[in-house]
């Protein structure tokens, strides 16, 4: 049996952001139309390390079969280790044999950015010119790249509590973007004039004031992953039309939405899955002044779709290492 190993560098070459965004649209459509088979992911708390490991299988008939194991250990940065680590395994859907093993740490950030890119492409105003990114980690980097890919932005304001982290982010990410990155003095200042806002933090409390959002803005929230976390405030949720990757996942894990829901500020029946927009089953943005909010908790269809498209390209380009066992 042969297994192809794909590193972060292999995956980035094989899966440019535009291709990843297209893969996310296809994956979300399969999810929302019922063609994908995706059990709700299994979280495994690791109390001794204050960490969480997640197990996420998926089968997409038109794309692939596989699973991801990802761990989120907030203590890791203090140890000089990445906070998020993971692996994605692809299986041959015809035989069930392992086909590829991918760097899930890279792929998690890349497909999360691509998912927000898909939402931005579908929901943000076509004339959007100013972006904002809250956070400076791996997720924030792919958010900036994704929104820069789908809109002709002039500026992207960047905010994080540590100025040195923002300066490093700007220096390292700017060469990859068409838009100009600018450090913001506060999160509220960053979002005030933004047409597209990406929140990509591990904050448990809201990182900006939803009253500062201008009419017509689009917000992506990708940092929150538990019911106790609320990265985006209830004001934003109450003002916005809500879009999710999957309703079941959002109800199980999205504190950004569940906390306001429990306060009577939003109704899950009114939430729209992004795949429903892709498939033409429900509308996206309906007016220039509408505020839209895409809340993502992540779904295994994203990992399998991204890995499967990357594997096809890697085989064509001769990327990766092949091992036999």
C-alpha positions in Angstrom: 0.0 0.0 0.0 1.3 3.5 -0.9 0.6 6.6 1.1 1.4 10.1 0.0 2.6 12.5 2.7 1.8 16.2 2.0 3.6 18.8 4.1 2.5 22.4 4.7 4.7 23.6 1.8 3.2 20.9 -0.5 -0.3 21.8 0.4 0.2 25.5 -0.1 1.7 24.9 -3.6 -1.0 22.4 -4.5 -4.0 24.4 -3.1 -3.8 28.2 -3.9 -6.3 30.2 -1.9 -8.6 30.7 -4.8 -8.8 27.0 -5.4 -9.4 26.4 -1.7 -12.3 28.9 -1.7 -13.9 27.1 -4.6 -13.4 23.8 -2.8 -15.2 25.2 0.3 -18.2 26.3 -1.8 -18.5 22.8 -3.2 -18.1 21.2 0.2 -20.7 23.5 1.9 -23.1 22.7 -0.9 -22.8 19.0 -0.5 -23.2 19.4 3.3 -26.4 21.5 3.0 -28.0 19.4 0.3 -27.6 16.2 2.3 -25.1 14.5 0.0 -22.3 14.6 2.5 -22.1 12.1 5.4 -20.7 14.0 8.4 -21.2 12.8 12.0 -21.1 15.6 14.5 -17.4 15.9 15.5 -16.3 14.4 18.8 -14.5 16.7 21.3 -12.2 15.1 23.7 -11.2 17.5 26.6 -7.6 17.0 28.0 -8.1 18.6 31.3 -4.6 18.2 32.6 -3.2 20.4 29.8 -6.3 22.6 29.4 -6.5 21.3 25.9 -9.1 19.9 23.5 -8.7 17.3 20.8 -11.4 17.0 18.1 -12.1 14.0 15.9 -13.9 14.8 12.6 -14.8 12.3 9.8 -16.5 13.1 6.6 -17.5 11.5 3.2 -18.3 13.7 0.2 -19.4 11.6 -2.8 -18.0 14.1 -5.3 -14.8 15.0 -3.4 -13.5 12.3 -1.0 -13.4 10.3 2.2 -11.3 11.0 5.2 -11.0 12.4 8.7 -9.1 15.0 10.7 -7.7 14.9 14.2 -7.0 18.4 15.5 -5.8 19.6 18.9 -6.2 23.1 20.4 -3.9 23.5 23.4 -3.8 27.2 24.6 -0.8 26.6 26.8 1.4 25.6 23.9 2.6 29.1 22.8 4.2 29.6 26.2 6.1 26.3 25.6 7.2 27.5 22.1 4.8 25.1 20.4 1.9 25.8 18.0 -1.5 26.1 19.8 -3.2 24.1 17.0 -1.8 20.8 15.7 -3.5 18.3 13.5 -3.4 15.6 10.8 -5.8 14.8 8.0 -6.0 11.4 6.5 -7.6 10.7 3.1 -9.0 7.2 2.2 -9.7 5.8 -1.2 -13.5 6.0 -1.4 -13.6 2.9 -3.6 -11.5 0.7 -1.3 -11.2 2.4 2.0 -7.4 2.2 1.8 -5.4 5.1 3.2 -4.3 7.3 0.3 -2.7 10.4 1.9 -1.6 12.0 5.2 -1.7 15.8 5.3 -0.4 18.5 7.6 -3.6 19.2 9.4 -2.2 22.2 11.3 -1.7 24.1 8.0 -4.8 22.7 6.4 -7.0 23.8 9.4 -5.9 27.4 9.1 -6.0 27.3 5.3 -9.5 25.9 4.9 -10.8 28.1 7.7 -9.5 31.1 5.8 -11.0 29.7 2.6 -14.3 29.1 4.3 -14.5 32.8 5.4 -13.3 33.7 1.9 -16.3 31.7 0.4 -18.7 33.5 2.8 -17.2 36.9 2.0 -17.4 36.2 -1.7 -21.1 35.2 -1.4 -22.2 37.8 1.2 -20.0 40.9 1.3 -20.9 43.9 -0.8 -19.2 43.8 -4.2 -17.8 47.3 -3.7 -16.1 46.5 -0.4 -12.8 48.3 -0.2 -11.8 48.2 3.5 -11.1 45.1 5.7 -10.3 44.5 9.3 -8.7 41.5 10.9 -8.8 41.1 14.7 -6.0 38.7 15.8 -2.5 38.0 14.5 -2.2 34.2 14.7 -2.2 31.6 11.9 -6.0 31.8 11.4 -5.8 35.6 11.1 -3.2 35.3 8.3 -5.4 33.1 6.2 -8.4 35.4 6.8 -6.5 38.3 5.4 -5.3 36.4 2.4 -8.9 35.0 1.7 -10.7 38.4 1.8 -7.9 39.9 -0.3 -8.5 37.1 -2.8 -12.2 37.7 -3.3 -12.5 41.5 -3.1 -10.4 44.4 -4.4 -9.5 45.8 -1.1 -7.5 49.0 -0.6 -6.8 48.6 3.1 -7.0 46.0 5.8 -6.8 47.3 9.4 -5.1 44.8 11.8 -5.5 44.8 15.6 -4.2 42.6 18.4 -3.4 43.5 22.0 0.3 43.2 21.5 1.7 45.8 19.2 4.8 43.8 18.4 2.7 40.9 17.2 0.8 43.3 14.9 4.1 44.7 13.5 5.4 41.2 12.8 2.1 40.2 11.2 2.2 43.2 8.9 5.8 42.6 7.9 5.3 38.9 7.2 1.9 39.0 5.5 2.0 42.2 3.5 4.1 40.7 0.6 1.3 38.2 0.0 -1.5 40.8 -0.3 -2.7 43.4 -2.8 -4.4 45.4 -0.1 -2.2 47.5 2.3 -2.1 46.3 5.9 -2.4 49.1 8.6 -2.0 48.6 12.3 -5.1 49.8 14.2 -5.0 51.4 17.7 -8.0 49.4 18.9 -10.4 46.7 17.7 -13.2 49.2 17.6 -11.1 51.6 15.5 -10.3 48.7 13.2 -13.9 47.8 12.5 -15.5 51.2 12.4 -14.8 51.9 8.7 -14.5 48.3 7.6 -16.7 46.7 4.9 -15.4 43.2 5.8 -14.4 42.2 9.4 -12.7 38.9 10.4 -12.5 38.0 14.1 -9.9 35.2 14.5 -9.0 35.1 18.2 -9.3 32.7 21.1 -11.1 35.4 23.2 -13.9 34.3 25.5 -15.4 37.8 25.5 -16.4 40.0 22.6 -13.4 41.7 20.9 -15.3 44.6 19.4 -18.4 46.7 19.9 -21.1 45.7 17.4 -22.5 49.2 17.6 -19.4 50.4 15.7 -20.2 48.3 12.6 -21.4 50.4 9.7 -24.5 49.4 7.7 -23.7 46.9 4.9 -20.7 45.4 6.7 -19.9 41.7 6.6 -18.4 39.9 9.6 -16.6 36.5 9.7 -16.3 34.9 13.1 -13.9 32.0 13.2 -12.1 32.0 16.6 -14.9 30.8 18.9 -15.3 27.0 19.2 -17.1 26.4 22.5 -20.5 27.4 24.0 -18.6 29.3 26.7 -16.7 31.6 24.2 -18.2 34.8 22.7 -15.8 36.5 20.4 -18.5 38.4 18.6 -21.0 40.3 20.7 -24.8 40.0 21.0 -25.3 43.4 19.4 -23.7 42.2 16.2 -25.9 39.0 16.2 -29.1 41.0 16.9 -28.3 43.4 14.0 -27.2 40.9 11.4 -28.5 38.3 9.1 -26.9 35.0 10.4 -25.1 32.5 8.2 -23.4 29.3 9.5 -21.4 26.4 8.1 -23.9 23.9 9.7 -26.8 24.6 12.0 -26.2 21.5 14.1 -22.5 22.4 14.7 -23.4 26.0 15.5 -25.9 25.0 18.1 -23.5 22.6 19.6 -20.4 24.8 19.7 -21.0 28.5 18.7 -21.2 30.5 21.9 -21.3 33.6 19.6 -24.8 32.5 18.6 -26.0 30.3 21.4 -25.5 32.9 24.1 -27.6 35.6 22.3 -30.1 32.8 21.3 -30.6 32.0 25.0 -31.3 35.7 25.6 -34.0 35.7 22.9 -31.9 37.8 20.4 -31.7 35.3 17.5 -33.7 32.3 16.3 -31.9 29.3 14.7 -34.8 28.9 12.3 -33.7 32.2 10.7 -30.0 31.1 10.3 -28.9 30.2 6.8 -26.3 27.6 6.0 -23.7 28.9 3.6 -24.2 25.8 1.4 -27.8 26.7 1.0 -26.7 30.0 -0.6 -24.2 28.2 -2.8 -26.9 25.7 -3.9 -29.5 28.5 -4.5 -31.8 27.2 -1.8 -31.9 30.4 0.2 -30.8 33.9 -0.4 -27.6 35.6 0.7 -27.3 39.4 1.1 -30.6 41.0 0.1 -29.7 44.7 0.4 -26.6 47.0 0.3 -27.3 48.1 3.9 -27.8 44.6 5.4 -25.3 43.5 8.0 -24.3 39.9 7.5 -22.5 37.6 9.9 -20.9 34.3 9.0 -20.2 32.2 12.1 -17.9 29.2 11.5 -17.1 26.5 14.0 -15.6 24.3 11.3 -16.8 21.1 9.6 -15.0 18.0 8.5 -16.3 18.5 4.9 -13.9 21.5 4.7 -10.9 19.4 5.6 -11.7 16.5 3.4 -12.5 18.7 0.4 -9.4 20.8 0.8 -7.2 17.7 1.2 -8.8 15.9 -1.7 -8.4 18.8 -4.1 -4.8 19.3 -2.9 -4.0 15.6 -3.4 -5.3 15.7 -7.0 -3.0 18.7 -7.7 -0.1 17.2 -5.8 -0.2 14.0 -7.9 -0.3 16.2 -11.1 2.6 18.3 -9.9 4.7 15.5 -8.4 4.5 16.9 -4.9 4.8 15.1 -1.6 6.6 11.9 -0.4 5.3 8.5 -1.2 5.9 5.7 1.3 5.1 2.1 1.1 4.1 -0.1 4.1 
